[in-house]
Amino acid sequence: MVVWHGSDRVPTGAATGSHFVSSTRHSHRSALGVPSDVRDTLRVATFNIHGGRGADGVRDLRRIADLLKGFDLVGLNEVHGARIGSDDNQSARLGKNLDQLWLFAPTERRWWRDDFGNAVLTKLTVNHWYRFPLPTTQGSGFRNVVWLTIPWRGRTVTVLVTHLDRTRDRETQLRTVLNLFQSLAPPAILLGDFNTTPTDPMLRRFLTESDAIDAVGSPNIGSGTNDRIDWILARGLSRVDSDCVPTTASDHPLVWTELRLDDELSVGGKNTTP
């Protein structure tokens, strides 16, 4: 009976905090984050790491870490918690490898520990974070949103990281996160695995009627992106560069963008809005 109860998936609920975890070689620098005026662009990525298991069936976090070098902030999906005999969840191991701050945002608990969910890696200062569950009608496959506030170039950037259901709860969850995203004061970024392709009517209508942009650009860039389901949306920011990178390190591509504040576009460069 105890074993059966431990195997049951239980939603984690909401949480909040004022800092990320620093487990890096340069603990003082990492605890403070990189000063917000170091660079005039922000490099952001989203990656569903599939629990670290690649298309070849091999679980290898080292090759995932190699792909994530050079980004200021990365939202991760399908991240596993610490396994028996280990104190480190997968985001902690990636954070150590990359010398970055990390936050594990589990969606569910199993075997009496945080078992599975989303995560964030960053080299930037995070003023505050919130984690809250998304509506679900199912007894498993729980989902959440991670809300971050980050000081950058004299502004506060709000970042939302999520992973939406792929079946009956997807539409409700997509509407929830889009409404939340639109309610935020820009600059703001929404990223993650939406399980939603570029042809989805709700997403297309949102991008047409709101001030948000698809920060990855045309769905035709890169390779195999016509049916991509991993997204980075932005408000109050414009795309400088982006790509959708196929990789064998996961069953998803690495999706990234480089962004600049809209009100800085007229200083030192041309407007690169797609």
C-alpha positions in Angstrom: 0.0 0.0 0.0 2.9 2.4 0.9 4.7 1.6 -2.4 1.5 2.1 -4.4 1.0 5.5 -2.7 4.5 6.6 -3.4 4.2 5.8 -7.1 1.2 8.1 -7.5 1.8 11.5 -9.2 0.7 14.4 -7.0 0.6 18.1 -8.2 3.1 20.4 -6.5 1.0 23.6 -6.2 2.2 27.2 -6.0 5.5 28.6 -4.7 7.5 31.8 -4.6 11.0 33.0 -3.9 13.5 35.8 -4.2 16.6 34.1 -5.5 17.8 31.2 -7.6 20.2 28.5 -6.4 23.9 29.1 -6.9 26.0 25.9 -7.0 28.8 27.2 -9.2 32.5 27.8 -9.0 32.1 31.6 -8.7 29.4 31.6 -6.0 29.6 35.3 -5.1 29.2 36.5 -8.8 26.6 33.9 -9.5 24.5 34.8 -6.4 24.3 38.4 -7.6 24.0 37.6 -11.3 25.5 39.5 -14.2 25.0 43.3 -14.0 22.0 44.4 -16.1 23.9 46.8 -18.3 26.6 44.5 -19.5 25.1 43.9 -22.9 22.5 45.7 -25.0 20.9 42.4 -26.2 19.4 39.5 -24.4 19.9 35.9 -25.6 17.1 33.6 -24.6 16.4 30.0 -25.4 13.8 27.3 -24.8 14.6 23.6 -24.8 12.5 20.6 -24.0 15.3 18.3 -22.9 13.2 15.1 -22.8 14.6 14.1 -19.4 18.1 14.3 -20.9 17.3 11.4 -23.3 18.3 12.0 -26.9 16.8 10.8 -30.2 19.4 8.0 -30.0 18.0 6.8 -26.7 21.1 7.9 -24.7 20.7 10.0 -21.6 23.5 12.6 -21.6 23.2 16.0 -19.9 26.7 17.0 -21.0 25.7 17.4 -24.7 22.7 19.3 -23.6 24.9 21.7 -21.6 27.1 22.1 -24.7 24.1 23.4 -26.6 23.2 25.9 -23.9 26.4 27.8 -23.7 26.3 31.5 -24.4 22.6 32.2 -23.5 21.6 34.6 -20.8 18.4 32.7 -19.9 17.1 29.3 -20.8 13.7 27.8 -20.1 13.7 24.0 -19.8 10.9 21.5 -20.1 10.6 17.8 -19.1 13.3 18.1 -16.4 13.7 15.3 -13.9 14.1 15.7 -10.2 16.9 14.1 -8.2 16.9 10.3 -8.4 17.5 7.9 -5.5 21.1 8.2 -4.3 21.6 11.7 -5.8 21.0 15.2 -4.3 20.9 17.0 -7.7 18.0 17.4 -10.1 18.8 17.8 -13.8 18.7 21.6 -13.7 21.2 21.6 -10.8 23.6 19.4 -12.8 23.2 21.7 -15.9 23.7 24.8 -13.7 26.9 23.4 -12.3 28.2 22.5 -15.7 27.4 25.9 -17.2 28.4 27.9 -14.1 24.9 29.4 -14.0 22.1 30.0 -11.5 19.3 27.5 -11.6 15.7 27.0 -10.5 13.8 23.7 -10.6 10.0 24.3 -10.9 8.4 20.8 -10.5 4.9 20.2 -11.7 4.5 17.0 -9.8 5.8 14.9 -6.9 6.4 11.2 -6.9 8.1 8.8 -4.5 7.9 11.6 -1.9 10.1 14.0 -3.8 9.9 16.7 -6.5 9.9 14.5 -9.6 9.3 16.3 -12.9 8.6 19.7 -14.4 10.2 22.9 -15.8 13.4 24.7 -14.9 15.3 27.9 -15.6 19.0 28.5 -16.1 20.4 32.1 -16.1 23.4 34.2 -15.6 21.2 37.3 -14.8 20.0 38.6 -11.5 16.4 37.5 -10.7 14.5 39.8 -8.4 11.7 37.4 -7.7 10.0 34.2 -9.0 6.6 32.6 -8.7 5.4 29.2 -9.7 1.7 28.4 -10.1 -0.2 25.4 -11.6 -2.2 25.6 -14.8 -5.8 24.3 -14.9 -6.1 20.6 -15.6 -8.9 18.1 -15.8 -6.7 15.0 -15.6 -5.2 13.1 -12.7 -1.7 13.2 -14.2 0.4 15.3 -16.6 0.3 18.4 -14.4 1.5 21.7 -15.8 2.7 25.0 -14.4 4.0 28.5 -15.2 7.2 30.0 -13.8 7.0 33.8 -13.5 10.3 35.7 -13.2 11.2 39.4 -12.8 14.6 40.4 -14.1 16.3 43.8 -14.0 17.9 44.6 -17.3 19.2 47.9 -18.7 17.2 49.9 -16.3 14.0 48.1 -16.9 12.2 45.1 -15.4 11.7 42.2 -17.8 9.0 39.7 -16.9 9.6 36.2 -18.2 7.0 33.4 -18.3 8.2 29.8 -18.8 5.7 27.0 -19.4 5.0 23.6 -20.9 1.4 23.0 -22.0 -0.6 19.8 -22.2 -0.8 18.2 -25.6 -4.3 16.8 -25.3 -7.6 17.9 -23.9 -6.3 20.7 -21.5 -4.0 22.3 -24.1 -6.6 24.9 -25.4 -7.6 26.1 -21.9 -4.0 26.3 -20.8 -2.9 28.2 -23.9 -5.7 30.7 -23.4 -4.6 31.1 -19.7 -1.0 31.8 -20.5 -1.7 34.1 -23.4 -4.2 36.2 -21.4 -1.6 36.4 -18.6 1.2 37.4 -21.0 -1.0 40.1 -22.5 -1.8 41.5 -19.1 1.8 42.1 -18.2 3.5 45.5 -18.7 6.2 45.2 -21.4 9.0 44.2 -21.8 7.8 40.6 -21.3 8.7 37.2 -22.7 6.7 34.0 -22.9 8.5 30.8 -23.8 8.2 27.1 -23.7 6.7 24.0 -25.3 3.2 25.0 -26.2 2.4 21.7 -27.9 0.9 24.1 -30.5 1.9 24.5 -34.1 2.0 27.8 -36.2 -1.4 26.9 -37.7 -3.2 27.0 -34.4 -6.1 29.5 -34.7 -5.9 30.8 -31.2 -2.1 31.5 -31.4 -2.4 33.0 -34.9 -5.2 35.3 -33.7 -3.2 36.4 -30.7 -0.1 37.2 -32.8 -2.3 39.2 -35.2 -4.4 41.1 -32.8 -1.9 41.8 -29.9 1.4 43.7 -29.7 3.3 40.4 -29.2 5.8 39.0 -31.8 7.0 35.6 -32.6 10.5 36.2 -31.5 11.8 33.1 -33.4 10.7 34.7 -36.6 9.2 32.9 -39.6 8.2 29.3 -39.0 10.3 28.5 -42.1 13.7 29.4 -40.6 16.0 26.6 -39.8 15.1 23.0 -40.5 11.8 21.2 -39.8 10.1 24.2 -38.1 6.8 24.3 -40.0 5.3 22.1 -37.3 7.4 23.4 -34.4 5.7 23.5 -31.0 8.4 25.3 -29.0 7.9 29.1 -28.9 9.3 32.4 -27.7 6.9 35.3 -27.8 8.0 38.9 -26.9 6.3 42.2 -26.1 8.3 45.5 -25.9 11.3 43.7 -27.5 12.4 43.1 -31.0 14.3 40.3 -32.6 17.9 40.8 -33.6 18.6 37.2 -34.5 17.1 33.7 -33.9 17.2 30.1 -35.0 15.5 26.7 -34.5 18.4 24.2 -34.2 17.7 20.4 -34.8 19.7 18.2 -32.4 20.0 14.6 -31.4 20.4 15.6 -27.8 16.6 15.6 -27.4 13.4 14.9 -29.3 12.9 18.7 -29.6 15.0 21.3 -31.3 16.8 24.1 -29.4 14.9 27.3 -30.1 16.6 30.6 -29.4 16.4 34.3 -30.0 18.4 37.5 -29.4 16.3 40.5 -28.3 16.7 44.2 -27.9 14.4 46.7 -26.1 12.1 48.5 -28.5 12.9 51.9 -27.1 16.6 51.3 -27.8 16.2 50.4 -31.5 16.9 54.0 -32.6 20.2 54.1 -30.8 23.2 52.6 -32.5 21.5 50.5 -35.1 18.6 49.9 -37.4 15.3 48.5 -36.5 15.5 44.7 -36.9 11.8 43.9 -36.2 10.7 41.1 -38.5 
